[in-house]
């Protein structure tokens, strides 16, 4: 089922979703970039489609198991550095000084939706998770899947 972008935007700005996102960001000492761009909404649309899920599934998860999705999201954010997927290419020249012109703007508001998709797929059908990660072109998908499943199992 393909969700329309307007519905996704409304869902991401709903009180329940916003409250959970802010809580997770505060617990991890991260920043939340609350600007929503069309590209992010299209990505959410593609992610839901690739997972074979509807917004109703994500909403049900947030209503029924918000504490566990909160813990899972916090654990995933804290494990970002530990989940080292490496580079898929070798740069030809020395890296430029990135600190001179780049600013970290924080996690996009879409992160809870993304983590909820992972949560549902791990909980319900880990085989579908592998297919989803490949459709979403996740670098080193099998390594990422193992790391995310371990985090899920430990929450």
N, C-alpha and C positions, 0 to 999 in steps of 0.2 A: 504494500500500500504506500503510495507516494503522498506524503503530507505536503500541504502548500506552505510556502514560506511565511505567510502572514500568521498561520496557526502556530508555527514553530516560534516565531518572534513573540507572540502573545504568551506562549507557554514559558519561554525563557524569562519573561518579565513578570510571571505570576508571583504572588506573594510567597507561596510555599517554596517554589524553586529558588527565588531570590534569597530568601531567608537561609536556606540550606547552603547555597553557594557562598554567602557572606560568612556563615559560621565556619565552613571548611577553610576558607581563605584566612580567617582570623586564627584558627587553630594551627595553621602551617606557617604563619607569619609571611604570607605572600600578599601580593596586591591583586586586585580584581579590576580588569579593564572592562567597564560596563558599556562601552561602545559596541554596538552590534553592526557588523557590515554585511552586505548582501552575500559576499563570498562565504562568510561563516555560516549563514543560514542555508545556503546551497550545500555546503559541506555537511551540515546536520541532516539535511534532506537526503543526501546520498548515503550517509551513514545509516540512517533509519531504514532506507530501502535495501542496502546491502545486508543488514542484519535481519531483514524481514519483520521488522517491528513497527508498531504505530506509537504515536505519542501517548495514546491511552495506556500502553504497557508501561511506559516510563512514569506516567502520572500515578498509576496503580502502585508501582514500586516505591515511589516517594511517599505515598500515603500509608502503605502497609509496612514498609521496612526502612524508614528514613534514618533510623539510628545506625543500621548496618551499612547503608550506602554512604553515610557520613564517615564511618570508620574506614571503609574501603577507600573512599576518596582521599582521606587524610593519609592513609598508608601509601597509596599510589604516588601522591605528590612528594611525600618524604623519601620515597624510593627512586625518584627520577634520576638522581645521580648514580645510584647503584645499578640501575637498569641501563648498562652501557651497551648500546647497540653498535658502537663504532661507526666509522665512516665507510661508505660504499665506494668511495673513490679516493685517489691519492692526489692531492693538489700538486700542480707542476711548479709552483713558486712558493716562496715564503708567505705565510698568512699576513694579512695587513693588521695593523693595530685596530681591533674592533672597538675598543673602548672609546676611541676618539669621536665616533659619530653615531653610536647606537645606544639606545636607552631601553631598558627592560620596562615594558608597560604592564606586565602582570598576566595572569591567566585570563583567558577569554571567558565570558559568561557561559559559553557552551560546554565547559569542561564537565559539569555534572551530567549533562546529557550523554556525553561521550563515555564517561565512566559508568553510567547507568546501563548503557548498551553492553559494555564489557561484562558488567555484573550479571545481567540477565542471561547472556550467552554462556557464561561460565556456570552459572547456577543450573541452567536448563539443558544445555547441550554443548559440551566442549568441542565436539566435532564441527558444529556450526561456527564456533569461535574461530577456528582455523580458516574456514572459508571466508568469514567476514574480514579477518585481518589481511588475507590475500586480496580480496576485492578492494579494500581500502588502501592497498599498496603499502602496508606497514613494513618498513625495513626490517630484515631478519625476523620475519613473522613468528617462526617457531620458537626462537629464543625469547622474544617478547611475550608470547603466549605462556611459556613456562613460568616466566617471572611474574606475570599478572595472576596466573592460577595459584602460584605459591602465596602471593599476597592475599588473595581471596580466601585460601584455605586457612590462613593464619589470623584472619579477622574474626 
